[in-house]
Amino acid sequence: MLKLYELNLNNIEYWKKVTNTDSSKIVFVKDKTDSFTLFLDRLDNPKSMPKINGSYFIDLVSGRLISLLEEEDFVVIEPSGIRVEKTSLTKDNKTLDKVAKVLNQNHDQYVSTSEDIEYNTYFCNRIALREAIDEIPLELINQEIINVTKGYEESQNHIEKFYVSEFSPYDFMCLFTAINVSQKKLVFNRDRLVKFIRSCKNNNQFSRLLNDIYLKNNGIFDYSDDLDEAIQKLRLAGILYTISPESDATMYIFENTPMAKLIKDRLDYFDEMASFIGDYEKYISDIIFPAHQQLNKKK
């Protein structure tokens, strides 16, 4: 459901893309808006994105993602850093009509101006502060974007290298296995489990349990390297086993599995996992029962 907002920018300083009259080259110079409005759809704070003190928005015309951070009586457009009063952010039941008008009449102008306000101003401010210049060639902006992007990617790689999951796929399989044993259920199908996980992810269910289980698709079915690695660890530990390589999707649990060891340090997730397993069983029964009915009809 759309949450439509308008951000009215009057007399706001930003870096504007223009053509230098002497060199005919594209440059950026400081300017002020007379009156310009950003048309936005509010996303709030999706769980898949870093938590911020504010909300994420999609620009309805350009499609760009921005965030508006809250600072007392102001909101800050990120990444540009432009600050405006909170009262500038309003709702209007005619927003979609205005967006349609922009798309039909001055789409290119809107996209160019909004890009300068939302993104280019950030890079221009970095360069102007470092180089002490008031006219910035487009080439410098392009290089700055490359440098910032590279720095961000290196930072993310560093973070991921030392990232420790609060509830890893291995934690998931340990608790899933322990609760199943406690309920005297000693067999499960890995592929059906992956299908159910996909369904949960699509519906934003059990996010705390499934956040770090990443699914892939080979064009035919979903699979998870993370889950397979966790299952393999439990097999090597003598907790899970399979009957034959031909039916490796059917996983069996040894009855003497040390439940206390698997549950230890994961108690905070116990109730959620119990609910997950309950929903999973219902999901499986909804698949299997109709299939059995269909087979009986054929007989």
Phi and psi in degrees as GROMACS dihedral restraints (atoms count N, CA, C in turn):
[ dihedral_restraints ]
;  ai    aj    ak    al  type     phi  dphi    fc
    3     4     5     6     1   -71.2    20    10
    4     5     6     7     1   140.2    20    10
    6     7     8     9     1  -119.9    20    10
    7     8     9    10     1    91.8    20    10
    9    10    11    12     1   -87.5    20    10
   10    11    12    13     1   134.6    20    10
   12    13    14    15     1  -137.1    20    10
   13    14    15    16     1   158.5    20    10
   15    16    17    18     1  -124.8    20    10
   16    17    18    19     1   132.9    20    10
   18    19    20    21     1  -110.2    20    10
   19    20    21    22     1   107.8    20    10
   21    22    23    24     1   -87.0    20    10
   22    23    24    25     1   121.8    20    10
   24    25    26    27     1  -115.1    20    10
   25    26    27    28     1   100.9    20    10
   27    28    29    30     1  -114.2    20    10
   28    29    30    31     1   126.7    20    10
   30    31    32    33     1    57.8    20    10
   31    32    33    34     1    41.6    20    10
   33    34    35    36     1  -100.0    20    10
   34    35    36    37     1   130.8    20    10
   36    37    38    39     1   -80.3    20    10
   37    38    39    40     1   134.9    20    10
   39    40    41    42     1  -154.8    20    10
   40    41    42    43     1   173.3    20    10
   42    43    44    45     1   -96.7    20    10
   43    44    45    46     1   122.7    20    10
   45    46    47    48     1  -107.0    20    10
   46    47    48    49     1   138.5    20    10
   48    49    50    51     1   -82.4    20    10
   49    50    51    52     1   123.3    20    10
   51    52    53    54     1  -138.6    20    10
   52    53    54    55     1   172.7    20    10
   54    55    56    57     1  -105.2    20    10
   55    56    57    58     1   122.9    20    10
   57    58    59    60     1   -64.6    20    10
   58    59    60    61     1   126.0    20    10
   60    61    62    63     1   -68.2    20    10
   61    62    63    64     1   -26.0    20    10
   63    64    65    66     1   -83.5    20    10
   64    65    66    67     1   -47.3    20    10
   66    67    68    69     1   -98.4    20    10
   67    68    69    70     1   -10.6    20    10
   69    70    71    72     1    60.5    20    10
   70    71    72    73     1    20.3    20    10
   72    73    74    75     1   -96.9    20    10
   73    74    75    76     1   151.3    20    10
   75    76    77    78     1   -79.3    20    10
   76    77    78    79     1   127.7    20    10
   78    79    80    81     1  -135.9    20    10
   79    80    81    82     1   171.1    20    10
   81    82    83    84     1  -118.2    20    10
   82    83    84    85     1   132.8    20    10
   84    85    86    87     1  -132.8    20    10
   85    86    87    88     1   156.0    20    10
   87    88    89    90     1   -71.3    20    10
   88    89    90    91     1   139.8    20    10
   90    91    92    93     1  -149.4    20    10
   91    92    93    94     1   175.3    20    10
   93    94    95    96     1  -128.9    20    10
   94    95    96    97     1   142.1    20    10
   96    97    98    99     1   -74.0    20    10
   97    98    99   100     1   141.4    20    10
   99   100   101   102     1   -78.6    20    10
  100   101   102   103     1   -58.9    20    10
  102   103   104   105     1  -159.9    20    10
  103   104   105   106     1   117.6    20    10
  105   106   107   108     1  -143.6    20    10
  106   107   108   109     1   140.3    20    10
  108   109   110   111     1  -124.3    20    10
  109   110   111   112     1   130.2    20    10
  111   112   113   114     1   -92.8    20    10
  112   113   114   115     1   132.7    20    10
  114   115   116   117     1  -103.1    20    10
  115   116   117   118     1   118.7    20    10
  117   118   119   120     1  -127.9    20    10
  118   119   120   121     1   149.7    20    10
  120   121   122   123     1  -114.1    20    10
  121   122   123   124     1   121.5    20    10
  123   124   125   126     1   -81.0    20    10
  124   125   126   127     1   126.5    20    10
  126   127   128   129     1   -99.7    20    10
  127   128   129   130     1   -10.0    20    10
  129   130   131   132     1    65.4    20    10
  130   131   132   133     1  -131.2    20    10
  132   133   134   135     1  -126.1    20    10
  133   134   135   136     1    82.7    20    10
  135   136   137   138     1   -56.1    20    10
  136   137   138   139     1   142.4    20    10
  138   139   140   141     1   -63.7    20    10
  139   140   141   142     1   -22.7    20    10
  141   142   143   144     1   -80.5    20    10
  142   143   144   145     1    -4.2    20    10
  144   145   146   147     1  -120.0    20    10
  145   146   147   148     1   156.1    20    10
  147   148   149   150     1   -57.2    20    10
  148   149   150   151     1   138.7    20    10
  150   151   152   153     1   -68.7    20    10
  151   152   153   154     1   133.4    20    10
  153   154   155   156     1  -130.4    20    10
  154   155   156   157     1   160.2    20    10
  156   157   158   159     1   -85.7    20    10
  157   158   159   160     1    73.9    20    10
  159   160   161   162     1   158.7    20    10
  160   161   162   163     1  -143.8    20    10
  162   163   164   165     1  -143.5    20    10
  163   164   165   166     1   153.4    20    10
  165   166   167   168     1   -87.2    20    10
  166   167   168   169     1   147.0    20    10
  168   169   170   171     1  -136.0    20    10
  169   170   171   172     1   152.5    20    10
  171   172   173   174     1  -108.3    20    10
  172   173   174   175     1   129.0    20    10
  174   175   176   177     1   -70.2    20    10
  175   176   177   178     1   118.4    20    10
  177   178   179   180     1   -67.0    20    10
  178   179   180   181     1   -22.8    20    10
  180   181   182   183     1   -93.8    20    10
  181   182   183   184     1   -49.8    20    10
  183   184   185   186     1   -87.5    20    10
  184   185   186   187     1   -22.3    20    10
  186   187   188   189     1    82.3    20    10
  187   188   189   190     1     5.0    20    10
  189   190   191   192     1   -75.9    20    10
  190   191   192   193     1   149.0    20    10
  192   193   194   195     1   -95.4    20    10
  193   194   195   196     1   129.3    20    10
  195   196   197   198     1  -134.3    20    10
  196   197   198   199     1   170.6    20    10
  198   199   200   201     1  -129.2    20    10
  199   200   201   202     1   147.1    20    10
  201   202   203   204     1  -113.6    20    10
  202   203   204   205     1   111.1    20    10
  204   205   206   207     1   -88.2    20    10
  205   206   207   208     1   149.0    20    10
  207   208   209   210     1  -102.4    20    10
  208   209   210   211     1   125.9    20    10
  210   211   212   213     1  -133.0    20    10
  211   212   213   214     1    92.5    20    10
  213   214   215   216     1    54.6    20    10
  214   215   216   217     1  -112.6    20    10
  216   217   218   219     1   -92.1    20    10
  217   218   219   220     1    12.0    20    10
  219   220   221   222     1  -125.7    20    10
  220   221   222   223     1   159.4    20    10
  222   223   224   225     1  -119.4    20    10
  223   224   225   226     1   146.0    20    10
  225   226   227   228     1  -115.9    20    10
  226   227   228   229     1   124.9    20    10
  228   229   230   231     1   -77.1    20    10
  229   230   231   232     1   119.9    20    10
  231   232   233   234     1  -111.6    20    10
  232   233   234   235     1   134.0    20    10
  234   235   236   237     1   -92.9    20    10
  235   236   237   238     1    -4.1    20    10
  237   238   239   240     1   -63.3    20    10
  238   239   240   241     1   -31.6    20    10
  240   241   242   243     1    87.1    20    10
  241   242   243   244     1     5.3    20    10
  243   244   245   246     1   -70.6    20    10
  244   245   246   247     1   130.0    20    10
  246   247   248   249     1  -105.2    20    10
  247   248   249   250     1   134.8    20    10
  249   250   251   252     1  -138.0    20    10
  250   251   252   253     1   159.0    20    10
  252   253   254   255     1   -67.9    20    10
  253   254   255   256     1   146.2    20    10
  255   256   257   258     1   -59.4    20    10
  256   257   258   259     1   -29.1    20    10
  258   259   260   261     1   -65.7    20    10
  259   260   261   262     1   -13.8    20    10
  261   262   263   264     1   -75.2    20    10
  262   263   264   265     1   -16.5    20    10
  264   265   266   267     1   -94.5    20    10
  265   266   267   268     1   111.4    20    10
  267   268   269   270     1  -131.9    20    10
  268   269   270   271     1   166.8    20    10
  270   271   272   273     1  -109.0    20    10
  271   272   273   274     1   146.9    20    10
  273   274   275   276     1  -148.8    20    10
  274   275   276   277     1   127.7    20    10
  276   277   278   279     1   -71.9    20    10
  277   278   279   280     1    -2.1    20    10
  279   280   281   282     1  -106.9    20    10
  280   281   282   283     1    14.1    20    10
  282   283   284   285     1   -57.6    20    10
  283   284   285   286     1   -45.1    20    10
  285   286   287   288     1   -64.1    20    10
  286   287   288   289     1   -34.4    20    10
  288   289   290   291     1   -64.6    20    10
  289   290   291   292     1   -39.8    20    10
  291   292   293   294     1   -67.4    20    10
  292   293   294   295     1   -40.1    20    10
  294   295   296   297     1   -62.1    20    10
  295   296   297   298     1   -43.6    20    10
  297   298   299   300     1   -60.5    20    10
  298   299   300   301     1   -38.3    20    10
  300   301   302   303     1   -65.5    20    10
  301   302   303   304     1   -42.6    20    10
  303   304   305   306     1   -62.5    20    10
  304   305   306   307     1   -44.5    20    10
  306   307   308   309     1   -60.6    20    10
  307   308   309   310     1   -34.2    20    10
  309   310   311   312     1   -84.9    20    10
  310   311   312   313     1   -31.4    20    10
  312   313   314   315     1  -109.5    20    10
  313   314   315   316     1   -42.8    20    10
  315   316   317   318     1  -143.2    20    10
  316   317   318   319     1    48.5    20    10
  318   319   320   321     1   -57.0    20    10
  319   320   321   322     1   -51.1    20    10
  321   322   323   324     1   -62.6    20    10
  322   323   324   325     1   -41.6    20    10
  324   325   326   327     1   -64.9    20    10
  325   326   327   328     1   -43.1    20    10
  327   328   329   330     1   -61.0    20    10
  328   329   330   331     1   -47.3    20    10
  330   331   332   333     1   -61.5    20    10
  331   332   333   334     1   -41.6    20    10
  333   334   335   336     1   -66.4    20    10
  334   335   336   337     1   -48.3    20    10
  336   337   338   339     1   -65.9    20    10
  337   338   339   340     1   -43.4    20    10
  339   340   341   342     1   -65.9    20    10
  340   341   342   343     1   -34.6    20    10
  342   343   344   345     1   -63.5    20    10
  343   344   345   346     1   -42.0    20    10
  345   346   347   348     1   -63.4    20    10
  346   347   348   349     1   -40.4    20    10
  348   349   350   351     1   -73.6    20    10
  349   350   351   352     1   -43.0    20    10
  351   352   353   354     1   -82.0    20    10
  352   353   354   355     1   -36.8    20    10
  354   355   356   357     1  -124.3    20    10
  355   356   357   358     1   -54.8    20    10
  357   358   359   360     1   -61.2    20    10
  358   359   360   361     1   -31.5    20    10
  360   361   362   363     1   -60.1    20    10
  361   362   363   364     1   -35.4    20    10
  363   364   365   366     1   -60.9    20    10
  364   365   366   367     1   -48.9    20    10
  366   367   368   369     1   -69.1    20    10
  367   368   369   370     1   -37.5    20    10
  369   370   371   372     1   -63.5    20    10
  370   371   372   373     1   -42.5    20    10
  372   373   374   375     1   -61.9    20    10
  373   374   375   376     1   -39.2    20    10
  375   376   377   378     1   -61.5    20    10
  376   377   378   379     1   -47.4    20    10
  378   379   380   381     1   -68.4    20    10
  379   380   381   382     1   -44.8    20    10
  381   382   383   384     1   -61.5    20    10
  382   383   384   385     1   -38.9    20    10
  384   385   386   387     1   -67.8    20    10
  385   386   387   388     1   -37.4    20    10
  387   388   389   390     1   -80.1    20    10
  388   389   390   391     1   -41.1    20    10
  390   391   392   393     1   -99.2    20    10
  391   392   393   394     1   -10.5    20    10
  393   394   395   396     1    55.4    20    10
  394   395   396   397     1    51.7    20    10
  396   397   398   399     1  -125.4    20    10
  397   398   399   400     1   155.5    20    10
  399   400   401   402     1  -116.2    20    10
  400   401   402   403     1     6.2    20    10
  402   403   404   405     1  -137.9    20    10
  403   404   405   406     1   118.8    20    10
  405   406   407   408     1  -114.5    20    10
  406   407   408   409     1   117.8    20    10
  408   409   410   411     1   -63.7    20    10
  409   410   411   412     1   149.0    20    10
  411   412   413   414     1   -57.9    20    10
  412   413   414   415     1   -34.9    20    10
  414   415   416   417     1   -59.7    20    10
  415   416   417   418     1   -38.2    20    10
  417   418   419   420     1   -66.9    20    10
  418   419   420   421     1   -38.1    20    10
  420   421   422   423     1   -63.7    20    10
  421   422   423   424     1   -46.7    20    10
  423   424   425   426     1   -59.4    20    10
  424   425   426   427     1   -41.0    20    10
  426   427   428   429     1   -68.9    20    10
  427   428   429   430     1   -37.5    20    10
  429   430   431   432     1   -64.3    20    10
  430   431   432   433     1   -39.2    20    10
  432   433   434   435     1   -61.2    20    10
  433   434   435   436     1   -43.0    20    10
  435   436   437   438     1   -62.0    20    10
  436   437   438   439     1   -45.3    20    10
  438   439   440   441     1   -64.4    20    10
  439   440   441   442     1   -44.1    20    10
  441   442   443   444     1   -66.2    20    10
  442   443   444   445     1   -42.1    20    10
  444   445   446   447     1   -62.3    20    10
  445   446   447   448     1   -43.4    20    10
  447   448   449   450     1   -62.9    20    10
  448   449   450   451     1   -43.2    20    10
  450   451   452   453     1   -63.0    20    10
  451   452   453   454     1   -38.8    20    10
  453   454   455   456     1   -65.6    20    10
  454   455   456   457     1   -44.0    20    10
  456   457   458   459     1   -63.6    20    10
  457   458   459   460     1   -40.1    20    10
  459   460   461   462     1   -65.5    20    10
  460   461   462   463     1   -38.6    20    10
  462   463   464   465     1   -64.4    20    10
  463   464   465   466     1   -43.2    20    10
  465   466   467   468     1   -64.0    20    10
  466   467   468   469     1   -41.1    20    10
  468   469   470   471     1   -62.3    20    10
  469   470   471   472     1   -38.5    20    10
  471   472   473   474     1   -66.2    20    10
  472   473   474   475     1   -43.1    20    10
  474   475   476   477     1   -63.1    20    10
  475   476   477   478     1   -45.3    20    10
  477   478   479   480     1   -65.5    20    10
  478   479   480   481     1   -33.5    20    10
  480   481   482   483     1   -62.3    20    10
  481   482   483   484     1   -35.7    20    10
  483   484   485   486     1  -108.9    20    10
  484   485   486   487     1    15.2    20    10
  486   487   488   489     1   -72.1    20    10
  487   488   489   490     1   130.8    20    10
  489   490   491   492     1  -116.8    20    10
  490   491   492   493     1   118.7    20    10
  492   493   494   495     1   -71.1    20    10
  493   494   495   496     1   139.8    20    10
  495   496   497   498     1   -71.3    20    10
  496   497   498   499     1   -34.4    20    10
  498   499   500   501     1  -143.9    20    10
  499   500   501   502     1    94.8    20    10
  501   502   503   504     1   -80.5    20    10
  502   503   504   505     1   167.8    20    10
  504   505   506   507     1   -56.4    20    10
  505   506   507   508     1   -33.2    20    10
  507   508   509   510     1   -67.3    20    10
  508   509   510   511     1   -42.3    20    10
  510   511   512   513     1   -58.2    20    10
  511   512   513   514     1   -42.8    20    10
  513   514   515   516     1   -58.0    20    10
  514   515   516   517     1   -50.4    20    10
  516   517   518   519     1   -68.0    20    10
  517   518   519   520     1   -35.0    20    10
  519   520   521   522     1   -61.7    20    10
  520   521   522   523     1   -49.6    20    10
  522   523   524   525     1   -70.3    20    10
  523   524   525   526     1   -39.5    20    10
  525   526   527   528     1   -58.4    20    10
  526   527   528   529     1   -44.2    20    10
  528   529   530   531     1   -67.1    20    10
  529   530   531   532     1   -44.6    20    10
  531   532   533   534     1   -62.6    20    10
  532   533   534   535     1   -44.6    20    10
  534   535   536   537     1   -67.9    20    10
  535   536   537   538     1   -37.3    20    10
  537   538   539   540     1   -62.2    20    10
  538   539   540   541     1   -42.5    20    10
  540   541   542   543     1   -63.0    20    10
  541   542   543   544     1   -42.4    20    10
  543   544   545   546     1   -61.5    20    10
  544   545   546   547     1   -26.0    20    10
  546   547   548   549     1   -99.0    20    10
  547   548   549   550     1    13.4    20    10
  549   550   551   552     1    60.4    20    10
  550   551   552   553     1    31.2    20    10
  552   553   554   555     1  -107.4    20    10
  553   554   555   556     1   109.4    20    10
  555   556   557   558     1  -112.1    20    10
  556   557   558   559     1    18.5    20    10
  558   559   560   561     1  -149.3    20    10
  559   560   561   562     1   142.5    20    10
  561   562   563   564     1  -150.9    20    10
  562   563   564   565     1   160.1    20    10
  564   565   566   567     1  -104.2    20    10
  565   566   567   568     1   118.9    20    10
  567   568   569   570     1   -60.3    20    10
  568   569   570   571     1   -43.8    20    10
  570   571   572   573     1   -65.6    20    10
  571   572   573   574     1   -39.8    20    10
  573   574   575   576     1   -67.1    20    10
  574   575   576   577     1   -35.8    20    10
  576   577   578   579     1   -62.3    20    10
  577   578   579   580     1   -43.0    20    10
  579   580   581   582     1   -63.4    20    10
  580   581   582   583     1   -40.9    20    10
  582   583   584   585     1   -61.2    20    10
  583   584   585   586     1   -41.6    20    10
  585   586   587   588     1   -67.9    20    10
  586   587   588   589     1   -38.3    20    10
  588   589   590   591     1   -61.5    20    10
  589   590   591   592     1   -42.0    20    10
  591   592   593   594     1   -59.6    20    10
  592   593   594   595     1   -45.0    20    10
  594   595   596   597     1   -60.4    20    10
  595   596   597   598     1   -43.0    20    10
  597   598   599   600     1   -63.8    20    10
  598   599   600   601     1   -43.8    20    10
  600   601   602   603     1   -63.4    20    10
  601   602   603   604     1   -40.8    20    10
  603   604   605   606     1   -63.3    20    10
  604   605   606   607     1   -27.1    20    10
  606   607   608   609     1  -107.3    20    10
  607   608   609   610     1    13.9    20    10
  609   610   611   612     1    53.0    20    10
  610   611   612   613     1    45.0    20    10
  612   613   614   615     1  -107.8    20    10
  613   614   615   616     1   146.4    20    10
  615   616   617   618     1    53.4    20    10
  616   617   618   619     1    42.1    20    10
  618   619   620   621     1   -60.8    20    10
  619   620   621   622     1   -37.6    20    10
  621   622   623   624     1   -62.7    20    10
  622   623   624   625     1   -34.5    20    10
  624   625   626   627     1   -78.5    20    10
  625   626   627   628     1   -34.6    20    10
  627   628   629   630     1  -107.0    20    10
  628   629   630   631     1    -0.4    20    10
  630   631   632   633     1   -54.3    20    10
  631   632   633   634     1   -39.2    20    10
  633   634   635   636     1  -102.7    20    10
  634   635   636   637     1    13.9    20    10
  636   637   638   639     1   -97.2    20    10
  637   638   639   640     1   110.9    20    10
  639   640   641   642     1   -99.2    20    10
  640   641   642   643     1   131.2    20    10
  642   643   644   645     1  -105.0    20    10
  643   644   645   646     1   144.9    20    10
  645   646   647   648     1  -123.3    20    10
  646   647   648   649     1   168.7    20    10
  648   649   650   651     1  -139.2    20    10
  649   650   651   652     1   130.8    20    10
  651   652   653   654     1   -95.1    20    10
  652   653   654   655     1    14.2    20    10
  654   655   656   657     1    96.3    20    10
  655   656   657   658     1   -13.0    20    10
  657   658   659   660     1  -121.5    20    10
  658   659   660   661     1   -46.4    20    10
  660   661   662   663     1  -148.1    20    10
  661   662   663   664     1   163.4    20    10
  663   664   665   666     1   -82.1    20    10
  664   665   666   667     1   152.4    20    10
  666   667   668   669     1  -152.7    20    10
  667   668   669   670     1   166.7    20    10
  669   670   671   672     1  -138.6    20    10
  670   671   672   673     1   114.8    20    10
  672   673   674   675     1   -63.5    20    10
  673   674   675   676     1   -36.8    20    10
  675   676   677   678     1   -62.3    20    10
  676   677   678   679     1   -46.2    20    10
  678   679   680   681     1   -67.8    20    10
  679   680   681   682     1   -40.8    20    10
  681   682   683   684     1   -62.4    20    10
  682   683   684   685     1   -38.7    20    10
  684   685   686   687     1   -65.7    20    10
  685   686   687   688     1   -41.1    20    10
  687   688   689   690     1   -64.4    20    10
  688   689   690   691     1   -42.3    20    10
  690   691   692   693     1   -62.5    20    10
  691   692   693   694     1   -41.5    20    10
  693   694   695   696     1   -62.8    20    10
  694   695   696   697     1   -38.7    20    10
  696   697   698   699     1   -61.9    20    10
  697   698   699   700     1   -40.8    20    10
  699   700   701   702     1   -72.3    20    10
  700   701   702   703     1   -28.6    20    10
  702   703   704   705     1   -68.2    20    10
  703   704   705   706     1   -44.4    20    10
  705   706   707   708     1   -65.9    20    10
  706   707   708   709     1   -27.3    20    10
  708   709   710   711     1   -82.9    20    10
  709   710   711   712     1    -0.5    20    10
  711   712   713   714     1    75.7    20    10
  712   713   714   715     1    30.6    20    10
  714   715   716   717     1  -108.0    20    10
  715   716   717   718     1   -39.2    20    10
  717   718   719   720     1  -113.6    20    10
  718   719   720   721     1   155.1    20    10
  720   721   722   723     1  -156.2    20    10
  721   722   723   724     1   163.3    20    10
  723   724   725   726     1  -121.3    20    10
  724   725   726   727     1   157.8    20    10
  726   727   728   729     1   -79.0    20    10
  727   728   729   730     1   -42.9    20    10
  729   730   731   732     1  -154.6    20    10
  730   731   732   733     1   156.1    20    10
  732   733   734   735     1   -59.6    20    10
  733   734   735   736     1   -28.3    20    10
  735   736   737   738     1   -69.7    20    10
  736   737   738   739     1   -22.6    20    10
  738   739   740   741     1  -125.8    20    10
  739   740   741   742     1    50.3    20    10
  741   742   743   744     1   -74.7    20    10
  742   743   744   745     1    -6.6    20    10
  744   745   746   747     1   -76.6    20    10
  745   746   747   748     1   -23.0    20    10
  747   748   749   750     1   -87.4    20    10
  748   749   750   751     1   113.1    20    10
  750   751   752   753     1  -104.9    20    10
  751   752   753   754     1   135.4    20    10
  753   754   755   756     1  -111.8    20    10
  754   755   756   757     1   148.2    20    10
  756   757   758   759     1  -114.0    20    10
  757   758   759   760     1   129.6    20    10
  759   760   761   762     1   -64.8    20    10
  760   761   762   763     1   136.8    20    10
  762   763   764   765     1   -66.4    20    10
  763   764   765   766     1   -28.0    20    10
  765   766   767   768     1   -90.7    20    10
  766   767   768   769     1    25.0    20    10
  768   769   770   771     1   -58.8    20    10
  769   770   771   772     1   132.8    20    10
  771   772   773   774     1   -74.2    20    10
  772   773   774   775     1    87.5    20    10
  774   775   776   777     1   -60.0    20    10
  775   776   777   778     1   -42.8    20    10
  777   778   779   780     1   -59.4    20    10
  778   779   780   781     1   -38.8    20    10
  780   781   782   783     1   -66.2    20    10
  781   782   783   784     1   -39.0    20    10
  783   784   785   786     1   -73.4    20    10
  784   785   786   787     1   -31.6    20    10
  786   787   788   789     1   -82.0    20    10
  787   788   789   790     1   -29.9    20    10
  789   790   791   792     1   -52.4    20    10
  790   791   792   793     1   137.7    20    10
  792   793   794   795     1    69.2    20    10
  793   794   795   796     1     4.8    20    10
  795   796   797   798     1  -125.4    20    10
  796   797   798   799     1    14.8    20    10
  798   799   800   801     1   -62.3    20    10
  799   800   801   802     1   -30.3    20    10
  801   802   803   804     1   -62.1    20    10
  802   803   804   805     1   -19.2    20    10
  804   805   806   807     1  -107.6    20    10
  805   806   807   808     1     3.3    20    10
  807   808   809   810     1   -60.2    20    10
  808   809   810   811     1   -51.5    20    10
  810   811   812   813     1   -62.2    20    10
  811   812   813   814     1   -40.4    20    10
  813   814   815   816     1   -64.9    20    10
  814   815   816   817     1   -40.3    20    10
  816   817   818   819     1   -66.7    20    10
  817   818   819   820     1   -37.5    20    10
  819   820   821   822     1   -61.3    20    10
  820   821   822   823     1   -41.2    20    10
  822   823   824   825     1   -66.8    20    10
  823   824   825   826     1   -40.3    20    10
  825   826   827   828     1   -59.7    20    10
  826   827   828   829     1   -47.1    20    10
  828   829   830   831     1   -64.1    20    10
  829   830   831   832     1   -38.6    20    10
  831   832   833   834     1   -61.1    20    10
  832   833   834   835     1   -44.9    20    10
  834   835   836   837     1   -68.2    20    10
  835   836   837   838     1   -35.6    20    10
  837   838   839   840     1   -63.1    20    10
  838   839   840   841     1   -42.9    20    10
  840   841   842   843     1   -63.8    20    10
  841   842   843   844     1   -40.2    20    10
  843   844   845   846     1   -64.4    20    10
  844   845   846   847     1   -40.6    20    10
  846   847   848   849     1   -60.0    20    10
  847   848   849   850     1   -44.3    20    10
  849   850   851   852     1   -66.0    20    10
  850   851   852   853     1   -43.6    20    10
  852   853   854   855     1   -64.6    20    10
  853   854   855   856     1   -34.5    20    10
  855   856   857   858     1   -68.0    20    10
  856   857   858   859     1   -24.6    20    10
  858   859   860   861     1   -83.8    20    10
  859   860   861   862     1   -47.7    20    10
  861   862   863   864     1   -74.5    20    10
  862   863   864   865     1   -43.5    20    10
  864   865   866   867     1   -59.9    20    10
  865   866   867   868     1   -48.2    20    10
  867   868   869   870     1   -61.3    20    10
  868   869   870   871     1   -34.1    20    10
  870   871   872   873     1   -65.9    20    10
  871   872   873   874     1   -41.7    20    10
  873   874   875   876     1   -65.2    20    10
  874   875   876   877     1   -38.4    20    10
  876   877   878   879     1   -61.5    20    10
  877   878   879   880     1   -42.0    20    10
  879   880   881   882     1   -64.4    20    10
  880   881   882   883     1   -40.1    20    10
  882   883   884   885     1   -65.1    20    10
  883   884   885   886     1   -42.6    20    10
  885   886   887   888     1   -63.1    20    10
  886   887   888   889     1   -35.6    20    10
  888   889   890   891     1   -63.6    20    10
  889   890   891   892     1   -40.6    20    10
  891   892   893   894     1   -66.5    20    10
  892   893   894   895     1   -33.1    20    10
